Amino acid sequence: MTPSAIRSFFATLKAANPHPVTELEYTSVFELLTAVLLSAQATDVGVNKATRRLFPVANTPQKILDLGLAGLEDYIKTIGLYRSKARHLMETCRILVQRHGGQVPRNREALEALPGVGRKTANVVLNSAFGEATMAVDSHIFRLGNRTGLAPGKTPYEVEMKLLRRVPREYLVDAHHWLILHGRYVCQARKPLCGQCSVAKYCSFRDKTPG
């Protein structure tokens, strides 16, 4: 995609959704961190279903610790890989209480040092909670980066770096939300809905579908 096509691509997405947000439900930075940690290989719908039960009871690191591992597992057992996620979340809560005064750090290195928190999760927290211009490359964004020609790359990190360079600055803070939503509902993995796509004319994908 050319720079002018990229600008038009994001201008179109912004016009349709001026203030995009994550579909994960949260009311604090810690709730966001928890929801994103739980969302690996799970749907936002499934995570929201579990956290609607969990957060009214335990929505701080100390309250999660007070539940105990078995108690936490009971709240999130509907989520895939819930046992390993529960262990990661418990250890993350211990670190937050012991090293960060119970607060989620606004520092990439500190975030990525938390169990179960990788680069993608850190990027989501830095962007959605703290408004930083980061790019959380999940499977949707990785697919879009390559399929559209927006930011081709062999790894999520390569796609992330290209997006940070190629997305115009005025769209950068919201870009990953637009791309995730577009990948989830329009530029789908098995059958992209090119016939319903508002940005198809800017896209470099050759095998466009009529759907």
N, C-alpha and C positions, 0 to 999 in steps of 0.2 A: 504494500500500500504506500502511496506517495504521501508526503507530509500534508498536502491539501486534502487528500481523501481522508486521512486520519482525523484532521480537524473537523471535517464535515461529519464524519462518523460519530464523533463524540458530541458535536453540537446537536445532532439529531436525537441521540439518546438522552441528552440533557433536556431537550425541549419536551420530550415525552414523560420524563421523570426528573424534575428539577432537583429534588432532594432525596436521593436514594438512601436507604438504610438496610442493614442486615435484617434478615427474616428471623434471626434468633431473638428471643424475648429476654430482656434484662432491664434492670433499673439502677445498676451500679457497675463500676468497673470490675469488681470481683465477680458479680453475676455474669458479666460478659466473658471474662476469662474462663469461668467454670463452664459456661455453655459451649464456648469454642473448643475447650479441651474435650468435652464430651461428644462433640460433633464429628470427630474423626471417623470416617467410614460409617456415618449415620446421617439420617436426614434431619434437616432443621425441624420438621414437623415432629419427628420422634423425640428429639431433644427437648423441644418446647413442652411436649406432653409430660415428660419426666420432671422438668424443672418447675412446672406449675405446681407440682406436689412438693418438691424439695425446697424451693426458695422461701415459701411462707414459714417454713420450720427452721431452715438453716441457710442464711444468706451472707454469712461472714466466715472467714477462715476458722475462727475459734468455734463457732457454732457447728461447722462441719466436723471439726475434731471432736466436739462433744458428742456427736452422733455415734462415733466409732465406725470402724470399717464395715461391720455387718449392717449397721443401721443405714449407712450411706448406700451400700449395695442394694438394700431393699427399695430405696427410692429410685434408683437408676437402672434396675434390673431389666427394664424393657428396652434398653439401649444396647446395641451390639458391643461386644468386648467390655461389658460393664465391670467385670472384676478387675481387669488391668487398669481401666480408667479410674476406678474407685481408689486403687492403691496409689496411682499417680496423683490424684486430687488430694488425698490425705497427706501425702508427703509434701505436695506443693503448699498446702495450708500450714503445715508445720514450719516450713521455711519462711512463709509470709509472716507468721506470728513471731518467729525467733529472730529474723534478720531484717524485716521491713515494717515492724510495728503493726502488722495486720493489714498493711496497704499494698496494693499492686504497684510495683515499680514502673516508672515511665522511662525505662532504659532497656534497650534491646538485649544487651548482654545479660542483665539480671533476669529478664523475662525468659530468655532461652536457657537459663540455668535451672529453671523450674521443671520438675519431672512432668513429662507428657506435653511440654510446650516446645515446639520446634519453631522454625523460622516463619512458617505460614501463620501459626497461631499468634506469635509475637506481632506480626504485621497487622493482623486483624485488630488486636488490642490497641496497638499504637495508632491505627487509623480511626477506628470507630469510637474509641474512648478518648483519645487525646488529639485527634484531628491532624495527625501527621500524614504526609504524602507518601504512604507506603503502598506496596502492591502485593496482596496476599494471593499467590498463585495456587489455586486449587485445580481439580481436574477440568472444570469448566473453562477457566481462564487459560490453562495450558492448551486445551483444544482450540479455543478461539484464536489465541495468539498464532497458532500454526495454520489453522484452516483458513482464516481470513487474510493471512499475510501481514497482520498487524505487528506481530513480534515472533517470528519463527525461532524455535529453539529446541534443542534435544533434551533439555532438562528444565524443571520449573525455575531454577535459579537463572538460567540463561534467558528464559522468557521474561522473568521479573526485571532483569537488568535492561533488556531491550525496551520493555514497556516504560520504565522510568525515564529512559532517554527519548522515546518517541512520542509519548502522550503529551500534548501541549500543557503547559504549567497550569493554566486556569481550569483544566479538567482533572488534574492528577489526584486530588484528594478523594473525589467521588468515583474515579474510573473503575476501581476494582468492584464496586457495588454494581455499576451498570453492566460490566462484563459478566459477573456471576449471574445476575438476573437474566441477561440475554442468553447466556449459555443454558440456563436451567429451563427457560420457557420457550425460546425461539430457536437458537442455534444448537439444537439437541444432538447428542452423540450419534444415535443410530440414524435418525432422519431429520436433518435440519429443515425447519419450516421456511425455506427461502422465499416462497410465494407470499408469506405474511411478514417478511422481514423489512423493517423500515430503513435498514442500512445496507441492504443487499447490493445496491448500485455502487457502493464504495468498497465492497469486499472482493478479494482476489480469488475466492473459491471457484474453481472451474466447473465442478459438477453440481451446479445449483439444482434444487428440487422444486417442483411446482407447489409443494405443500405449504 
